[in-house]
Amino acid sequence: MVVGSLAGIALAFAFAGDAHLPGPPSLPVVLGVALMVAGTVLRYWSVHVLGRFFTVTVDVGEDHELVDSGPYALLRHPSYTGMLVVYLGVGVALDSWLSVAAVMLIPVAAVVNRIAHEERVLRQQLGGDYERYQDRTKRLVPGVW
């Protein structure tokens, strides 16, 4: 996932200045920074709500409990949603459709791959509780997916 994120960001900067977004020149910067702030807030809120259950590796301890409060009441992976919103903000702030595409397509593919692995492990370790949680929540976008 790290490689996909870095590749997307590097390409976004390489495409900066090409295929400008519509509107006055300051609008993409303002909108992009707002998206970066919103995504950062969502990501930190998500990590805070998980508390001691947050890890950068896919680990489920013996005392692991399903967290379904805060942003996890709607989404199974709000931390990734927050991260992707930050990346979207970077692409928008760079004022380029190509930057937006690069910073979203590659990292989204990496995140979707990571989610498949995480959900497989969580289903195995948490069983029916996690399956019921999957039935009532979306992965990354409320009401969509």
N, C-alpha and C positions, 0 to 999 in steps of 0.2 A: 504494500500500500504506500509506503514511503517513496518508493521509486516512481510509482504512478503519479503521486502528488508533485514530486520534484520535476518530473518530465513535463507535466502539464503547466506548471508555473514557469519553467524555463522557456517553453514554447510560447506561452502568453507574452512574456517580455520580448521574445524575438519578433512577434507579430505586432507589438505596440506601434501605433501610428498608422497602421494599414486598416482600410475598411472602417472608417469612423462611424461611431454610433450617431443617431440623429439628435438634434437639439444643440443648444449653445455649448461651447467648449467646457464650461465649468460643470454642466449637469452630470456627465459621466463620473467626474471625480467626486462630487458631492454624493451621488447615489451609490457609487462604489464604496466609499468610506462608510456610509450608513449601513450597507450590506455587511461589510467587514465587522463593524461593531455589533450588529444584530447576531451574526453568526458566532462571534466570539462569546457573547453573552449566553447564547443557547448552549454552546459547547461547555463552558465553565459551569453553567447551571446543571447540565447533565452529569458531569463528572462529580460535582458536589452532591447531587442526589444519590448517586451510586455509592459514594463514600468509600468504605474499605473494600467494596466489591469491584472497584475500578482497577483494571490492570491493562497494560499495553499488549500483553499476550492473552491468548484465549485460555483462561484458567478458571475452573470451577472448584472451589474448596468444599470440604465436607460440610461446613456450616453455611454454605452459600444459600441465600434467600432470593427469591424472585422480587425484583424491584419494579413496581408498577405505579409509582406516584410521580408527581411533578411532570416533567416532559415525557416520562415513560408511560404515563396514562394514555397518551395518544400514539406514541411512536416507540418502536423497539430499539431504534438506533439514533436517538436525537443528537448524540455527540457527533456522529458522522454527518447528520443533516447540517449541524452548525458549522462543521469544517467545510462542507461543500458550499455553504452560503458565503463563508469567508472567501473561498476561491472564486466564486462568482463575482464577489465584490472586487477582487483584484482584476479580473478580466474587464469588468465594466469601467473601473477607474483608469485602466489603460486605454480606454476609448477606442476599442477595436472589436468588431464582430469576430474576427479571427482569434483574438486573445480570449474572448469569452468561450468560443468553441474549444480551444486548446485546453484551457484551464478547467473545463467541465468534463469533456469527453474522456480523457485519459484517467483522471482521478475517479470519476464515477465508475468506470470499468473496474478499477482496482478496489473500490469500496464494495461494489456488488459481489466481487469475488470473496472479499473478506467476510461479508455478511453471510454468504452461503456457508462458509466454514464455521463461523460463530454459531449460527443457528443450528447446525448439525450437532455441534458439541453441547449446546444448551438443551436441545431436545433429548439427547442421550443422558445427560446428567440430571436434568430437572423434570423430565418425563411429562406427564399429563398437565402439570401446572403450566409449563412453558407452552405446550400445544394449545391450551385454552387461551393463554395470553396472546399467542399468534393469531388466534381466531378473532380477537376483539381489537387488535391494533394493526397499524400499517408499519412498514419498515422505515421509510425515510420521509414521505410526504403525507401529511394528514389527509385522509379520505381518498388518496390516490394509490399509493404503493408503499 
